[in-house]
């Protein structure tokens, strides 16, 4: 008797400096490839009207979140604007076991930690701007950054770019349509 092994889920991780187009690429990828879900993070912030547990976020109390930090329950976690946010290790493992493909938007350290935990199931894609000057122009074009915020984002971008060579693929986003086509092809190949 041959026992067929259930196909495991795959994890696709996007990392990039802010302003590189990662969110737009992710949205278009999800429209092009059926069967990929966007990873749901955990947070301590209050649930907003219309948000659904397990769809928008996993809503945890501060105590629950801090206990998960102590017990190693997160792939990565951050604290900003007064709340904790993180990627749950158990939910990611459940997705792999159930054959569910997930797309993540993680900072470079979170991405590398996910790869360390799930090396056979993950594809890490790092998106680079054509140059820091182009990135600066894109960020200024958003008209959502004051000078201090812009300076901090550019400094962070320089630090993030130092990690690019640790990713499975580095893609320069100098043409959005071509980048989306390339990413779609790489992800389809990875999912085979």
C-alpha positions in Angstrom: 0.0 0.0 0.0 1.4 3.4 -1.0 0.6 6.2 1.4 0.5 9.6 -0.3 2.1 12.3 1.7 0.1 15.5 2.0 1.6 18.4 0.2 3.0 21.0 2.6 2.3 24.7 2.4 4.9 27.1 1.2 5.9 30.5 2.7 6.7 33.4 0.4 8.4 36.3 2.1 8.7 39.9 0.8 11.2 42.3 2.4 12.2 45.7 1.1 12.9 49.2 2.2 9.7 51.4 2.5 8.9 52.9 -0.9 10.2 50.0 -3.0 6.7 48.9 -4.1 6.5 45.7 -2.0 2.8 46.2 -1.1 1.7 46.8 -4.7 3.7 43.8 -5.8 2.1 41.7 -3.1 -1.4 42.8 -4.0 -0.9 42.0 -7.7 0.7 38.6 -6.9 -2.4 37.6 -4.8 -4.6 38.6 -7.7 -2.6 36.5 -10.2 -2.0 33.3 -8.2 -5.0 31.6 -6.6 -4.4 29.7 -3.4 -2.0 32.1 -1.6 -3.2 33.8 1.5 -1.7 36.8 3.2 -0.3 35.9 6.6 -2.3 37.2 9.5 -0.3 38.9 12.3 -1.0 39.0 16.0 -1.4 42.4 17.8 -2.2 43.9 21.1 -4.0 46.9 19.6 -7.8 47.2 20.0 -10.0 45.6 17.4 -11.5 48.3 15.1 -15.0 48.2 13.9 -15.5 45.7 11.1 -12.2 43.8 11.9 -12.5 40.0 12.3 -10.4 37.8 14.6 -8.1 35.6 12.4 -8.9 37.5 9.3 -7.4 41.0 10.0 -5.3 40.1 13.0 -5.2 37.7 16.0 -6.0 40.0 18.8 -4.1 39.2 22.0 -4.0 40.9 25.4 -0.6 42.3 26.4 -0.2 39.5 28.9 -0.9 36.9 26.2 1.5 38.5 23.8 4.3 38.8 26.4 3.8 35.2 27.4 4.2 34.2 23.7 7.4 36.2 23.5 8.8 34.5 26.6 7.8 31.0 25.3 9.3 31.6 21.8 5.8 31.7 20.2 6.8 34.3 17.5 8.8 34.1 14.4 9.3 37.8 14.7 7.7 40.6 16.7 7.9 44.4 16.9 6.6 47.1 19.2 5.6 50.4 17.7 3.0 53.1 18.3 2.2 51.6 21.7 1.3 48.1 20.5 2.9 44.8 19.9 2.7 43.1 16.4 4.1 39.7 15.5 4.0 36.6 13.4 2.8 33.5 15.2 5.0 30.4 15.0 2.1 28.0 15.6 -0.2 29.5 13.0 2.7 29.4 10.4 3.4 25.7 11.3 -0.3 24.9 11.0 -0.4 26.5 7.5 2.5 24.4 6.3 0.9 21.2 7.7 -2.5 22.0 6.1 -0.9 22.7 2.7 -1.8 26.4 2.8 0.6 28.8 1.0 1.2 32.1 2.9 2.6 35.5 1.7 4.5 37.5 4.4 5.6 41.1 4.5 8.5 41.0 7.0 11.5 43.1 7.9 14.8 41.6 7.0 15.5 40.1 10.4 12.1 38.5 10.6 12.4 37.1 7.1 15.8 35.5 7.9 14.4 34.1 11.1 11.5 32.5 9.2 14.0 31.0 6.8 16.0 29.6 9.7 12.9 28.0 11.1 11.4 26.7 7.8 14.3 26.4 5.4 12.6 23.9 3.0 9.3 25.7 2.9 10.3 29.3 2.4 11.3 31.6 -0.5 12.7 35.0 0.6 12.4 37.8 -2.0 14.2 41.1 -1.4 13.1 44.1 -3.4 15.6 46.9 -4.0 15.0 50.3 -5.5 17.2 51.2 -8.5 19.1 53.5 -6.2 18.7 55.4 -3.0 18.1 58.5 -5.0 15.2 56.9 -6.7 13.9 55.6 -3.4 14.1 59.1 -1.9 12.2 60.5 -4.8 9.5 57.8 -4.4 9.1 58.6 -0.7 8.9 62.3 -1.4 6.3 61.6 -4.1 4.0 60.0 -1.5 3.9 63.4 0.3 3.4 61.6 3.6 6.9 62.0 5.0 8.2 65.0 6.9 12.0 65.6 6.7 12.8 63.7 9.9 10.7 60.7 8.8 12.2 60.7 5.4 15.7 60.8 6.9 14.9 57.8 9.2 13.4 55.8 6.3 16.5 56.3 4.2 18.8 55.4 7.0 16.8 52.2 7.6 16.8 51.4 3.9 20.6 51.6 3.9 20.7 49.1 6.8 18.2 46.8 5.2 20.1 46.8 1.9 23.1 45.3 3.7 21.0 42.1 4.3 19.9 41.6 0.6 22.6 39.0 -0.2 21.1 36.7 2.4 17.9 36.3 0.5 17.0 33.7 -2.0 16.3 36.3 -4.7 17.1 40.0 -5.0 14.9 41.9 -7.4 15.5 45.5 -8.5 12.1 47.1 -8.9 12.8 49.6 -11.7 9.7 48.7 -13.7 6.6 47.6 -11.7 4.9 45.6 -14.5 8.1 43.7 -15.3 8.8 43.1 -11.6 5.3 41.7 -11.0 5.7 39.4 -14.0 9.1 38.2 -12.7 7.9 37.7 -9.2 4.8 35.8 -10.4 7.0 33.4 -12.4 9.4 32.8 -9.5 6.6 32.2 -7.0 4.7 29.8 -9.5 8.0 27.8 -9.9 8.5 27.7 -6.2 5.0 26.4 -5.6 5.3 23.5 -8.0 
